[in-house]
Amino acid sequence: MPELPEVETIARGLAKRVTGDVIESVWLGSKPEPLKSPASKIVSALEAKRIADVRRVGKHIVFDLENVGVGVLARAGGTVVRARTRTPAPTSAQWIVHLGMTGRMLVSEPGTELDKHTHAIARLASGRELRFVDPRRFGRLSVAHQFQAAGSEPLEVKLDRFTVLFRGRKTPIKNALLNQKLLSGVGNIYADESLFRAGIRPRRRASSLSKEDLRRLYLAVQEVLKEAIALGGSSISDYVNSDGEEGFFQLQHRVYGREGEPCLVCKTPIKRVVIAGRSSHYCPKCQQ
């Protein structure tokens, strides 16, 4: 599943390419699973809207939409289009995209071959198309007026708040890091990598961590996420950015996916354990 760095990379790429463009029409596929909001509500919220911004909130991509003045319909080249006035109205809605396990949000030329797992197409005034492709259909599309993540933003949370979130919890620290109601965006890969850099085993109860442990973990989370964003995220399974390109942070993984391989610091074989149904990778010597 794309985590914070992957979603941030995709959102930044989309923002550069489609901000200011207008959604002329919307096509939604017949599969009901991707639609968290009714199809009619999604179409109504998106059509004839200008994309004011694209940003990440937690693990979600948020398109901020604003109204454009809509006049009479005009016909150009055999295609019905809307004639727009120059004065936009205030932001009217948000299009919320969660990529799930295998979702992709791509900017495509209209003549590009259509993937059979395409569930939504937003046709833009520039002639391009925004396509949501998701083979496993765990991704979700919805609309809102003021979307907010359930937990704190990992790249904005302060140390004092971070400490309050985790101190005293009886669950393993790995579980706590994955709790989206605490931090929104951290997933399996970056929890493992952060715990390694902080020298903390994933099974340790959060309540056992000292103030210094939590300080190291806070700095590690910040460091890992920023490095991963700079490298375009980790291309595991199907992840690609909005241009269809892979990321490179997987080349920097120190523990994730390296079971049985020597630790890059002490040469001890990396171990894998399952915690609450999730694989966790760690070095039994470097992490205590």
N, C-alpha and C positions, 0 to 999 in steps of 0.2 A: 504493500500500500504506500503510495507517495506520502512522505512526511513533510515537515515544515520546509526544509531546504528545497525539495522538489517543487512543492506548491508555490513557494516564493519565486523560484526560477521561472516557472510557467507564468505566474501572474505578471512578473516584470516584463517578460517577453511579449505577452499579450498587450500590456499597457503601451509599450513602444509602438506596436503595430496597429492597434485598433482604436486607441483613444481619439475621440473626435468624430469617428465614423458613426453612421446612422444605421440602425437595424431596419431594413425595409420590410422584411417578411420573415416568418418563422415556420419551419416544418418540424413536426414531432413524429417519431416513429410509433408503431402500434404496440410496442412492449410497455406495459404499465409500470414495471419495477423502477425505472429511473426517475419517474415523476413523483416528487414529494408534494408538489402543488398540483392542482387540477390543470389539465392541458389548456383549457380555455383561459385560465387565469395567467398562465405563463405567456401565452401568445398575446393576450391583451396588454400585459405589463411590458413586453419587449418591443412590439411592433411600433414603428414610428418614434423610436427613442434614440437619442444620441448617447453614445458611451462616454460618460464624463471622466471615468477613471476605472482602472482594473487594479485590484490589490488583494493581498492575502489576509484572511482573518482565521487564525488557527490553521486547520487543514483545509479550509474552504477558499475558493476563488470567488471574489465578490466584484461584480460589474455594477458600478454606480451609474444609473441611468437618469437622463433628464429629458423632459418633454421638448419637442420641437413643434413650432407652430405648423399645423396641418391645414392646408387649404383644399381646394377642389382637386380631384384626381385628374391627372393628365396622362396622355398616352405618348410614350416615346419609343420608337422602334418596335411597335407592336406589343410593348409591355406596359401594363398599367403601373404608374408610379405616383407617389404623393408629392404634390407641390408644397414646399416648406417655406415658411416665413423666416426672416433672419433673426428674430428675437426668441431665444429659448426660454422656457419656463423653468422654475426651480426643479431640483432633483425630485423625481417622481417615484422611483422604485429601485430595488436592487435585485439582480439576478445572481443567485447563489449556486455555485457548482461544487459538489464534492466528488472527487475522482474515484472514490472507493478503492478497489484492488487494482483494476486494470484500465481505469478511465483515462482518456486523453482529450485535451482541448486543443484543436489545431486550426490554424488559419490557412485556408486552401483556396486555390483558384477554382472557379466554377467548373472547369473542364477536367479537373483532377478526378481520377477514378474513385468512386464512392465505396468505402469499406462497408461490408455487409453488416457490421456491428455498429453502424452509425445510428444514433437515437435522436439527434437534434441537429438542425442546420439553421443558423441565423444568417440570412442573406443581407449583405451590407451595401450601402449606397456606393461604395468604392468599387463594387463588382466582385469582391471577395466573399468568402463564406467562413463563418465560424462553425466548426463541426465538433460535436461531442461524440466520441467513439468509445465504446465500453463492451468488450467481449463477454465479460462475466456478469454485467448488469448489477454490480454492487454500488456504482456511482449514483448520485442523486442530483436532480435539478429542481430548484424551487425559486420562488420570488418572495421578497420581504420588503419592508419599509425601513427597518433599522436593525440589521442583523448584528448580533454580538456573539462572540465565542463564550462558552460556558466557563472556561478557566482563564488564568492570567496569560498574557503574551510573554513567551520565554525570552524574547530579545528586548523586552521593555521592563520586565519585572525587576525590582530592586532587591538587593541582598536581604534586607530585613523582612520583606514580604515573602521571599523565597523560603527563608528559614521558618517563618510562621506556617507556611503551607505544609511543610514536611515534618517538622519537629513534633514528636509525640505520637505519630501514627504507628500502629502496630503491624501494618502490612509490610512485606518486603519492599525495600526502596525501589526495586525495579518496577513493581506494580504501581507504586505511588507516582513514579515518573510517567507511566503510561496513562494515568488517570487524567482524562481530558478536562475534568472539572477542576483540576488543580492547575495544570499547565496545558494550554491548548496548542498542539502541534508536534510535541515530542512523541516519537514512535519507537519501535523495537530497535532499529539500527542505531539511532542516535542516543538512546538510553544506554545501550551496551557500550558504545564508544565513550560516552561521557563518564560512565562509572569506571571504566578502565583508566582514563586519564586522572580521575580523582582518587584512584587506588581503593575503591570500595566494591565489595562483592555484591552481586545482584540480590542474593538471598537475605542479606542483612536487614533486620527490621529498621524502618525509618527512625523509630524511637530510640535506637541504640546509637545513632549518629551524634557525634559531638558538634558543637558550634563550628569548630574548625573543619570537621568532615563536610558539613553542609556548605561552608564557604568554598572549599575546594570543588565540591560538586557544582555549585553555582557557576564558578569560573569555567569549569570544564564544559558545562552545557552551553554557555555563551561561546566559548572558543570553538567547539565542535560544530555548532550550527553555523557560525559565521564562515568557517573554513569550507563547510559543505556548500553553502550558498555561492561562495566565490568560485567553486569548481563545478557549479551547475547541478549539484545533487548527486545521488548515487543511482546509477542505472542497474537496478536489480529487477529481473523479470521484464515487464513491459514498459518501464518508465522512459519517456522521451519528453523534451520540452515542446514549446509551441511551434517550433520549426521542425519537429521530428528528430531532433538530435539528442544523443545520450549525454549524461553527465559523467564526471570523472572522479567523484569522491570515493567511489568503491575501491579505487586504487590506493586509497589512504586508510582503509579499514585496518585497525590494529587487532581487533578481536572478532567482530561480527563476521560470521561465515567462515571462520578460520579454525574450526574444530580439529584438534590433532596436530595442527601446525605449530612450529615454535613461536613463542612470544617474541616479539621484535625487540623487547628490552632485555629479558632474562633467559630466553631460549626454552623455558618450560612449556610443554604442550598446552595449547588452549583447550579448555573444557567447555562442553555445552550441557546445560541443564534445562529442564522445562519448569517454568514457574507460571502457574495459573494458565496452562495451555500454551504458553509462548516460549519459544527457544531463547535462551540467554547464554551469551558467550563471555568467558572471562579467563583471566590468568590466575591460577591458584596461588602463585607466589607474589605477584605484584599487587593483587587486590586482597584486602583483609576485611 
